[in-house]
Amino acid sequence: MGDKKREEPDYFNYFKRVYELWEKSASQALELWIKSPLFKNTMEKALEKSTEFRNYIQEVMDRTLKYRYFPMKNDIDKLAEYLSSLEEKLNKLESKINELQSIHDLPRDESSRSGKVKSKARRKKQNG
């Protein structure tokens, strides 16, 4: 029985060898294809068109939101910056008023005792 087993073809090694040959030829073909100018040019154009498409979609979204009267991200950013600047100016003015009141010993208003104007967000954070 042992002799019969040796006479049978070794299918595992045969298919392993076929796979190794296929893998070698496929990797060589892939390497040639990736290094070819056609592949490089095609990839560059695909990337360029993908970027153009992304920009186009962004532009369409911006125009759509603009005419739908939704605030856009840059509008909200500008508003936040403006409010922060306004808060800073109010704080400076309040400090100057407090200085003048202390110099002239004028009675202070209850709202000015805090020393600084607190933004709505800060008050909410402190209370919540």
Secondary structure, DSSP 8 states (H G I E B T S, - for coil): -HHHHHHS--HHHHHHHHHHHHHHHHHHHHHHHHHSHHHHHHHHHHHHHHHHHHHHHHHHHHHHHHHTT---HHHHHHHHHHHHHHHHHHHHHHHHHHHHHHHHT----GGGTTSS---HHHHHHHH-
